[in-house]
């Protein structure tokens, strides 16, 4: 059996927790030092203009927290599910010839399950857009 | 072009996943009935369909060939050994008990009942797939089938805030830990160039000789542990357990505390023994040199049981108390994994079977008391012995069995676990476990004391329906019976490894 790295390593890397710890501490120290100096030496004068989200002069209007309608997410998830399932059907279609009738039966069952899923979300009101859904 | 024999062997392999296929058909049938008959939502119909599906899933097992350790099917994705063979009826029983419990307690609304049975069946199917898998990809797929659907089960009461909170906590922890485990899988795949456990195991023994690869293996093992310890609710990944167990509907809590936990332990056996242990002779294993995972697990086991038992002392909500008790039991069960011998593996499986009956029993009593007008707080158990004697005696028996007192099944299971550890000469762990048993005596007996020695606040008799009594009896018989006559189970289990 061949060794997994087989002497072809680019550099003689000897893993050591000690050097990793030293390195980590140095990074931590440097970052905290920089942040400390920035907050200690930096000027702090705040006025309403500076506290605006955009300092470019554009006055913000309205709230940034828009509420998307929930059915949007539902439809997105349904699309995702059925889209991913299509990938399985493609893989069957590619090897359609060699899989024969057994493969046909299996993919038919698979599509049947998908249709059943579609029926389920339809009946449950998952496809209805608006407040008139059955869930209310 | 796909070779003809490949297709043939795959078609033959389908007969081996008969149990899962029958469960799938049952799921589709319940889905169809639930959708087409929305105004005719009788719980009993779904219960019958689900129980029939679970019972039917066990039937094909006896038509299939004798299990053998090297009999694989579906392109080496699954192995057909005794562990696979016997795990399937075990999980079917877990599913049946859960569904019957949801039926008798009525904790889940009629409008969500068909989905609940579907999800229980689907999680059961995931667990059945998981225990048979010997391929990293299949293991992960089955692991997530089990995981994602059990998050849904926890949040099945969509309008209940606590249920939703529990589900969200479960999802976040679960996503984090299973992602970590997947990272571990990818490291192992990068090292070995294969997802087949058998192929990987040959590389691992060799790779552990090299310091670079050994570090990689250690990282991979630690990452695996994240996923596995999460599912078994063991020490660093146990935080979700009390909140999820408290927020979920009680039958689902019972299901989670035995089903995915048992699947997690079987996965321990599936993953760690072929990969990171070498069989000495047929009965004793040794960790692959340089990878001292048994010591890590021994430490985890000791901390898990101590933490679970100490935290359980102060709980006043019975579901939280049983959640911490289930953490402690994960610690006991880990002792069997640590002991690296067939004796240890047998004791784990034996204890899981025993634990199924006694733990589901304890949760069943909690659910029944809550649905009969009581609550889950220990206060409502005060003097309950006089008001509902049958249920309280049953509860006492389940609790005594959970402690591990002699005439009950829990005692035999614990003896096997202790024996495995002592046989391997890990005395300190045995001492810790013994001390923990003493601690656990306190909080289990606190419930028994509240039920029988304290004055009741009300005197009205609690009416427990006949169906609940029968279900309790079905759980009591194995809890008592396996404590007195456990040889049949021991014989079955010792044939497995």
HADDOCK unambig.tbl for C-alpha pairs under 7 A between the chains (distance, minus, plus):
assign (segid A and resid 4 and name CA) (segid B and resid 207 and name CA) 6.88 0.50 0.50
assign (segid A and resid 14 and name CA) (segid B and resid 212 and name CA) 6.79 0.50 0.50
assign (segid A and resid 15 and name CA) (segid B and resid 212 and name CA) 6.38 0.50 0.50
assign (segid A and resid 98 and name CA) (segid B and resid 2 and name CA) 6.51 0.50 0.50
assign (segid A and resid 120 and name CA) (segid B and resid 35 and name CA) 6.09 0.50 0.50
assign (segid A and resid 123 and name CA) (segid B and resid 35 and name CA) 6.51 0.50 0.50
